[in-house]
Amino acid sequence: MNKAERLNDMIMFLKDKSAFRLKDIMERFEISRSTALRDVQSLERMGLPIYSRQGRNGHYGILKNRMLSPILFTMDEVFALYFSMLTLEAYESTPFHLSVDQLKRKFEACISADNISLLHRMEQVFRLGSIRHFNHCYYLKDILQYAIEEKVCEVGYRMNDSVRNYVVQFFDITSAYGQWYATGYNFKTNEPKVFRCDKVIEVKENSVYHPKPLSEFKRKAVDLYKKPGATEFKVTVTNKGADLFYKEHYPSMELFMENGQYVIRGFYNPGEESFIAHYFSAYGENVESIKPDSLKTLIIERLEALIRHLH
């Protein structure tokens, strides 16, 4: 049995115990005292809350409310989790307040030296594309906590040189191009609003408004975002246009395959004309047809304005 397998079995052996002696480990796994001591140190580095009691009846204690459940992974699964973890390095903030370097050390504590060397070599040749930002989101963890606890909160939001206050219930957190965004239900306007998390400067609980169940917000975009007077559109795009859609799109639009062609269907609300024209202008020659004509006109006007700007 190698060290990684032994440590996994050791976790299962200890999971129901509140205390153990080094002798228990030595007898159960038929290892020496020095190996048992090293294994206990490895378990501590992996995050198990083990503490030692000195004296005649000395032993190791385990904080039961923080004992990790044993999970056995194949090496392929370990590699997949390891490199998924590395994507976190692209973010200045995460909602978990963790250290990627510390996580890497925990991974390495439970695999063999040969596999550690293999991981390090893979890191040198395997790169994950990302866009790095340095905008710290101080309240990202709070936003997540309010969302999962279904609580209403007051948000201070920085816009240009001013601060605006909102009363919202967050229900969706996403990341795009290294930035974090949170969507909340605005109780004063009775409609959703998207916040860029690094611009949130204050979050505190609000007890005036009654929260809604999270399931109420998990409806189709047409029910949640569409306003009276919205314009529906249908834009046919090339294969490359479909790639652009997957890289960036919004809840008010979906991609379909119709008659062998990619079609983006959706809607835009009154006041969002500039946004939708800017969005589809980025598709350039990858747009094949546009309906309705009013949207086509908006896009043409956007492009003409850009040409005048460049001249």
Beta strands, then each sheet from edge to edge (+ up, - down):
strand 1: 19-20
strand 2: 50-53
strand 3: 59-62
strand 4: 153-159
strand 5: 162-176
strand 6: 179-186
strand 7: 191-196
strand 8: 200-205
strand 9: 231-237
strand 10: 253-258
strand 11: 261-268
strand 12: 287-291
sheet 1: 1+ 3- 2+
sheet 2: 7+ 6- 5+ 4- 8+
sheet 3: 10+ 11- 9+ 12-
end
